[in-house]
Amino acid sequence: MHAKDILIDGFGRIREEVHAAVEGLGPDELAARPSSDANSIAWLVWHLTRVQDDHVADAFGLDQVWLSQDWEKRFGLDLPRKDTGYGHTSAKVAKVRVDSPDLLTGYYDAVHAQTLSALRTLAAKDLERVVDERWDPPVTLGVRLVSVLSDDLQHVGQAAYVRGLL
């Protein structure tokens, strides 16, 4: 099995869990928060999708699906256009409300399709390419992709936990 096949499998698992976390929930359930400073299911899924969209697009020199496919307009959030949710206060978390789980899964599926398309082009040597020199050591494509996988899996697990509390 090649590294890209493992990455494709990993991102496929995130997609399955995103759908399971939101399926059948209404707007109030998606916005429910276990406490006033906790994240909602809607915020968690929106954030993990925004991070994947932002980081994969940057690493592969692609346009973010959020902007290029008008997801930013469809969500209609009162947030900056390129916001990914990093550092959000409780008040900003509360701004991420959706009317339907279909909006969340639609956006995730569009990002997932772009991610898979990019991953299918990979050769093993591509994973060694430096994509971010702001860190010491500089971040390679392989490290960035595993970082996104890890972050997404943690957040979708949190969303599943919040769903279980409902």
Contacts in CASP RR format, 6 or more apart in sequence:
PFRMAT RR
TARGET T0000
AUTHOR 0000-0000-0000
METHOD contacts of the structure
MODEL  1
MHAKDILIDGFGRIREEVHAAVEGLGPDELAARPSSDANSIAWLVWHLTR
VQDDHVADAFGLDQVWLSQDWEKRFGLDLPRKDTGYGHTSAKVAKVRVDS
PDLLTGYYDAVHAQTLSALRTLAAKDLERVVDERWDPPVTLGVRLVSVLS
DDLQHVGQAAYVRGLL
2 124 0 8 1.000
3 122 0 8 1.000
3 124 0 8 1.000
3 127 0 8 1.000
3 142 0 8 1.000
4 119 0 8 1.000
4 120 0 8 1.000
4 122 0 8 1.000
7 119 0 8 1.000
7 122 0 8 1.000
7 145 0 8 1.000
7 149 0 8 1.000
8 116 0 8 1.000
8 119 0 8 1.000
8 120 0 8 1.000
10 149 0 8 1.000
11 52 0 8 1.000
11 112 0 8 1.000
11 115 0 8 1.000
11 116 0 8 1.000
11 119 0 8 1.000
11 149 0 8 1.000
11 152 0 8 1.000
12 112 0 8 1.000
13 153 0 8 1.000
14 48 0 8 1.000
14 52 0 8 1.000
14 112 0 8 1.000
14 149 0 8 1.000
14 152 0 8 1.000
14 153 0 8 1.000
14 156 0 8 1.000
15 108 0 8 1.000
15 109 0 8 1.000
15 112 0 8 1.000
17 153 0 8 1.000
17 156 0 8 1.000
17 157 0 8 1.000
17 159 0 8 1.000
17 160 0 8 1.000
18 45 0 8 1.000
18 48 0 8 1.000
18 49 0 8 1.000
18 104 0 8 1.000
18 105 0 8 1.000
18 108 0 8 1.000
18 156 0 8 1.000
18 159 0 8 1.000
19 105 0 8 1.000
19 108 0 8 1.000
20 160 0 8 1.000
21 41 0 8 1.000
21 44 0 8 1.000
21 45 0 8 1.000
21 156 0 8 1.000
21 157 0 8 1.000
21 159 0 8 1.000
21 160 0 8 1.000
21 163 0 8 1.000
22 30 0 8 1.000
22 41 0 8 1.000
22 42 0 8 1.000
22 45 0 8 1.000
22 101 0 8 1.000
22 104 0 8 1.000
22 105 0 8 1.000
22 159 0 8 1.000
22 163 0 8 1.000
23 101 0 8 1.000
23 105 0 8 1.000
24 101 0 8 1.000
25 41 0 8 1.000
25 101 0 8 1.000
25 163 0 8 1.000
25 166 0 8 1.000
26 100 0 8 1.000
26 101 0 8 1.000
27 97 0 8 1.000
27 98 0 8 1.000
27 99 0 8 1.000
27 100 0 8 1.000
29 41 0 8 1.000
29 163 0 8 1.000
29 166 0 8 1.000
30 40 0 8 1.000
30 41 0 8 1.000
30 42 0 8 1.000
30 97 0 8 1.000
30 98 0 8 1.000
30 101 0 8 1.000
30 104 0 8 1.000
31 40 0 8 1.000
31 41 0 8 1.000
31 42 0 8 1.000
31 94 0 8 1.000
31 97 0 8 1.000
31 98 0 8 1.000
32 40 0 8 1.000
32 41 0 8 1.000
32 162 0 8 1.000
32 166 0 8 1.000
33 39 0 8 1.000
33 40 0 8 1.000
33 93 0 8 1.000
33 94 0 8 1.000
33 162 0 8 1.000
34 162 0 8 1.000
34 165 0 8 1.000
36 90 0 8 1.000
37 90 0 8 1.000
38 162 0 8 1.000
39 47 0 8 1.000
39 93 0 8 1.000
39 158 0 8 1.000
39 162 0 8 1.000
40 93 0 8 1.000
40 94 0 8 1.000
40 96 0 8 1.000
40 162 0 8 1.000
41 159 0 8 1.000
41 162 0 8 1.000
41 163 0 8 1.000
42 96 0 8 1.000
42 97 0 8 1.000
42 98 0 8 1.000
42 104 0 8 1.000
43 85 0 8 1.000
43 88 0 8 1.000
43 93 0 8 1.000
43 96 0 8 1.000
44 155 0 8 1.000
44 156 0 8 1.000
44 158 0 8 1.000
44 159 0 8 1.000
44 162 0 8 1.000
45 104 0 8 1.000
45 108 0 8 1.000
45 155 0 8 1.000
45 156 0 8 1.000
45 159 0 8 1.000
46 75 0 8 1.000
46 85 0 8 1.000
46 96 0 8 1.000
46 98 0 8 1.000
46 104 0 8 1.000
46 107 0 8 1.000
47 84 0 8 1.000
47 85 0 8 1.000
47 88 0 8 1.000
47 96 0 8 1.000
47 155 0 8 1.000
48 151 0 8 1.000
48 152 0 8 1.000
48 155 0 8 1.000
48 156 0 8 1.000
49 104 0 8 1.000
49 107 0 8 1.000
49 108 0 8 1.000
49 111 0 8 1.000
50 66 0 8 1.000
50 83 0 8 1.000
50 84 0 8 1.000
50 85 0 8 1.000
51 84 0 8 1.000
51 85 0 8 1.000
51 86 0 8 1.000
51 148 0 8 1.000
51 151 0 8 1.000
51 152 0 8 1.000
52 111 0 8 1.000
52 112 0 8 1.000
52 115 0 8 1.000
52 148 0 8 1.000
52 152 0 8 1.000
53 64 0 8 1.000
53 65 0 8 1.000
53 66 0 8 1.000
53 111 0 8 1.000
53 114 0 8 1.000
54 64 0 8 1.000
54 66 0 8 1.000
54 82 0 8 1.000
54 84 0 8 1.000
55 144 0 8 1.000
55 147 0 8 1.000
55 148 0 8 1.000
56 62 0 8 1.000
56 111 0 8 1.000
56 114 0 8 1.000
56 115 0 8 1.000
56 118 0 8 1.000
56 145 0 8 1.000
56 148 0 8 1.000
57 63 0 8 1.000
57 64 0 8 1.000
57 65 0 8 1.000
57 114 0 8 1.000
58 131 0 8 1.000
59 118 0 8 1.000
59 131 0 8 1.000
59 141 0 8 1.000
59 144 0 8 1.000
59 145 0 8 1.000
60 118 0 8 1.000
62 114 0 8 1.000
62 118 0 8 1.000
64 82 0 8 1.000
65 71 0 8 1.000
65 107 0 8 1.000
65 110 0 8 1.000
65 111 0 8 1.000
65 114 0 8 1.000
66 72 0 8 1.000
66 82 0 8 1.000
66 107 0 8 1.000
66 111 0 8 1.000
67 81 0 8 1.000
67 82 0 8 1.000
69 110 0 8 1.000
71 107 0 8 1.000
71 110 0 8 1.000
72 81 0 8 1.000
74 103 0 8 1.000
74 107 0 8 1.000
75 98 0 8 1.000
75 103 0 8 1.000
75 107 0 8 1.000
77 83 0 8 1.000
77 95 0 8 1.000
77 96 0 8 1.000
78 95 0 8 1.000
79 85 0 8 1.000
79 92 0 8 1.000
79 95 0 8 1.000
79 96 0 8 1.000
85 92 0 8 1.000
98 104 0 8 1.000
119 145 0 8 1.000
126 141 0 8 1.000
127 140 0 8 1.000
127 141 0 8 1.000
127 142 0 8 1.000
127 145 0 8 1.000
128 140 0 8 1.000
128 141 0 8 1.000
128 142 0 8 1.000
129 140 0 8 1.000
129 141 0 8 1.000
130 138 0 8 1.000
130 139 0 8 1.000
130 140 0 8 1.000
130 141 0 8 1.000
131 139 0 8 1.000
131 140 0 8 1.000
131 141 0 8 1.000
131 144 0 8 1.000
132 138 0 8 1.000
132 139 0 8 1.000
132 144 0 8 1.000
133 139 0 8 1.000
139 147 0 8 1.000
END
